[in-house]
Amino acid sequence: MIRIAVLGATGYTALELIKILLRHPEVKIAALTSRQEGNPTISSIHPSLRRRIELPVEDLSPAQLTSRAECIFSCLPHGVTASLVPELLAGGARIVDFSADYRLDDPEQFAQWYGMKHPDPQRLPVVYGLPELFREQIRPARLVANPGCYPTSAILALAPLLKAGLIEADDLIVDSKSGVTGAGRSPKLTTLYPECNESISAYNIGRHRHTPEIEQILSKAAGKPVQVIFTPHLVPMDRGILSTTYSRPRGEVTEERLFETLREAYDDEPFVRVVEHLPGTKDTTDTNFCDVTVRVVRGRVLTISCIDNLIKGAAGAAVQNFNLMYGFPETTAL
């Protein structure tokens, strides 16, 4: 049994992670952390866990964590995980980091987009935890950067088409809609019920932090620089992401060829489904699947992809990475 610690256990993604780990046959949750006073039990914070796990949520040092756990899932805010990683690795732990601390290869780019100096720049670049693209690099890794939810939906839809040279790399538009849980559990004005209910709104146009992440990974797939216009929207639903991308084809490209390319990339992938119909977010709710389809409309290539932002966009992907790191079947508990 692999002993697990979950850092920052009070959030939505941590809840989903704990639920998945509770059904994993090779895992024992040994520690949960938070800075809440009084060491409350996790079930008092997430009542759905009552009589399933009653561990206290503690404020533990890196040395205490590595004495209890072999693998650490960090759901801490940006900038916090990277300050702990050196000690955690020195203590022998392997780490899956949910934050953006290690997603970008360039510490200067991290500083530009996240407004802080990178706490651990010498460790960059780190393995990017998208198994469909980087499976072999993930297996031996001691530190894996779990992808962002929006980037997962966009990258999986576009990477095979860019790699095959079927679409132009310098004119990509990604239009995404996300449920409110994507904003986290901390109270914010824009996610209060009276503010977001019965309304859909765009935000952070041209300055969303996932933009450089999407460009970085798609550039690796394309073998050349990729430019993306990324527009996220907040939708009044609990969970789910739907991303529609728009690109220009390179030469004459048919829908048949596009579907063929996506199927060649994903037919053997356990968690990507290439579908003929137009998928919706309910198709992937509470699953680790990404559903993808493609159309050609008036000389443009459109892809549509759907994921559950809390699972394939966060906790499910993390467990998928964990399974690869420890040699378990990739679909275990998923």
N, C-alpha and C positions, 0 to 999 in steps of 0.2 A: 504493500500500500504506500502510495506517495502522500506524504504529509503536506498539506496546503495551508498557506496563509492568504487572506484577502485583506488588502489595505484599503481603507476608505469604504467600509462595508455598509454604509447607510444609504447609498444612492440607488437609483433605479437599475443601473447596469450591474452593480454589485448584487442586488437582489436576484436578477436573472442568472448571474454567474453561480450564486449559491444554490439555486434551484437545480441547475444543470449538474453541479458537482455532487449534490446529494444523491443523484441517481447514477453516478459514475462508479463502476465496480472496483476501480483501482485507486480510489482517492479517499483520504480522510481529512476533513477540514479540522485543522489543529489550532488555528488562531484567526481572529477577526479584529481589525483595528478601527479606531475612531478617536477623536479628541473629546468626545462627549464625557462629561463628568459623571462619576458614579458607577462606571462600568456596567451599563444596562445590558440585559440580554438582547441578542439580535432579534428574538421574537417579539420583544416589546417595541422595537423600531419597525420591524416588518411583520405584522400579525399573521400574515399568510404562512410564516415559517413555524408557527406555534406547534409544539409536539413533534416537530421535524428536526429542529436544531435549537438548542438552548444555550449556546456558548455566550459568554460575556464579550462585549465589545470593549477592547482595552487600548490604551495608549502605550505601545511597545517600542523599545529601542531596536535598532538593526540587530544587535547581538542577541536580544531576546527572541527576535523573529527567526533568526537562522538556527537558534538552538531548538526551536519547535518545528520548523518547516523546511522542506527540501525545495519546494517551488513556491514562488510568491507571485500572486496576481495583484498588481497595483492599480487601483481605481482612484488614485489621488489626483489633485489638480495639476495643471501644467506647471512645471518648474519645481515641484516638490519631489516627485519620484527620482529625478536625476540627481538630486542632492543626497539621496539615500543609496543609490545603486552601487557606488564604489564599496561601501561597507557590506552591503548585502552579497555582492559577488565575492568579496574577500572572505565572507563567512561560508561560502560554498553553495549558496542558493542559485537556482535558475529563476529567471524573471520574465513574466509577460506584462508589459506596461501598456495600460489603456490610454495614457495621456499622449500628448503630441511631442513629448520631450525628445524622443529618438526617431521620430518619423522623417524628419528632414535631414539630409546629409550635411548641409552647410550650417554651421552655428551662426554665421552672420545673417543668413536668411531666417533662421529661428528668431534671432533678436529683432529683426525687422517686422515680422508678422506677429510675434507674441509679446513684444514690448519688454523683454528682459534678456539679460545676458545668460547664455546657456550655462547651467551649473556643471556640466561634465563634457566639455567640447572635445576633449582628446579621444573620447570613445567613439565618436562619429566616424564613418557611417555604421549604423546598426542594421541587422537583418529586418526587413519589412515583412510583417506577418500576414501576407496574403498568400495562402497555400497554393492557390490556382496559378500563381506566377513564380513563387519562390520556395516551393516545397523542399527542394534538396538543401537549400541554405538554412531553412528553419530547423531541420532535424538535429544538427549538432550544436545549435546556438545555445548560449547560456543567457542571452538577453534578446528578447524579440519585441519589436515595436508593433503593437496591435494597430491595425489601420483605423482611420476615421470612418464614420458611417456613410457620410456623403461620398467620400472618395471610393469606398468599396462599390457602391452602386454605379458610379461613373466609370471606374477603371475596368470592372468586369465587362461592361457593355462595349467599351471602346478598344481595349488593349488588343484583342485578336485582329480587329480590322486595321488598326495602325501597324501591327506587326506584319500583316500580309500586304501592306502598301495599298490598301483599297480606298483609303480616305486621306485627305490632306491633313497635315499636322499643324498648320498655322491658322486654322479658322474653325475652332471647335467651340460650340456653345453647349453648356450643361445647365439645364433648367430643372431644379429639384424641389420637391415638396416633402416636408417632414412633419411627423407628429410631434406633440408638445414635449414628450419625454426626452427628445433630443437635446433640449435645453437644460436638462439636469433637474435635480430635486430642490435646489436652493431657490427660494422665492424671488421672482423677478416681476416687474410690473407687466411686461409684455406677455407673460405666461399665466397671469391671474385669469380665472375663469371669465369674469366680465369683459376682460380686454380681448381675449383670443377666441371666445366662443362666437359662432356665427360670423366668422371673419377669416379671410386669408390674406396674408401680407408678405411682401418680399422684405428682406433685410440684408444688411452688410453687402450691398451690391458693389462688386469690384474690390472688396477688402475683406472677404471672408477668409479665415485662416486655413481653410481646407484647399484653397486655390493652389498654393505652391506644392502641396502634397499630391494633388491630382496631376499637376504638370510634371512633377519629378518622376512619378512612376510611369505615366504614359510616355514620357520622353525615353525612358529605358526600353519600353516595349517597341516604340517606333524606331529607335536607334538614332534619333535626332531630336532637337528641341521641339516641344509642343507648347502651343499657346491656347489657353482656355478662358472663355468668359463664363464665369460661374455665378448663377443667380439662385440663392436658396429662398424658400418660402416656408412660412409657418402655417400649418393646417390644423383646424380644431378637431384633432383626433388624438388618441393616446399615443399610438405607435405606428411605425411604418414609414418607408421612404419610397417615393416614385420619382425616378429621374428620366427625363427625356433629353436626349442629346441630338444636336444638329451638326452635320458635317458635310463637306463637299467631296464628292467621289473623285478619285483619280482615274480619269478616262471613263470608258463605258463600263458601268458596274450594275449588275442585275440583282434583284432581291434573292434570286436563287443562289447566286454566288456568295452573297453576304450570309445567308442562312448556312450554306455549306461551310463557310469559314468559321462561324460560331460553333457549329456542331463538331467540326474537327477539333476545335479547342476544348470543348466542354463535354462531349459525350461520355468521357471516362471520369468526369469530375463528379463526386458524390453530392455536391451541394449547389451546382449551377444547372438550371433547367432552361434549355432553349425551347421556346414555345411559339406556336403559330398565332395564337390569339393575342389580344391586347391584355396584358396582365394588370391586375389591381393589387393594392396593398393587402387586401384580405387573403389573397392567395398565398402569401408568405408569412402572415401573422403567426407568432409563436413557433416559427421554424427557423432553421439555419439555411434555408434555401435563398438563392437569388434567381428570379425568373427574368429572362431576357428575350426580347423579340426585336425585329428590325423591319423597316419599310423604306421604300424609295418614293419620295413625293416631290414632284416638280424639280427634279434635278438635285435634290438633297437626300442624304442618308439620315434617317431618323432611327435611333434605338430607344427602346423603353425598357427600363429595368426596375424591379421591385425587390425590396428586402424589408425585414423587420429590423429597425435601427438598433434595438436592444440585443438582438441575437446575432444574426449574420453581421450586423454593423458594430458589434461589441462583444458580448459575453460568449456567444456561440463560436465566433471566430477565435476567441482566446482559447477556448477548450479544444478547438480544432488544432491550433498551434501546439497546445500542451500535449495532445495525443501524438503529434509528430515528434516532438522533442523527447518523449519518453518511449517511443516505439509501440504505442498502442494502436489498434485499428483507428483510422482517422474519424470514423463515424461514431465512436464510442460515446454514449450518453447524449448523442445529438440526433 
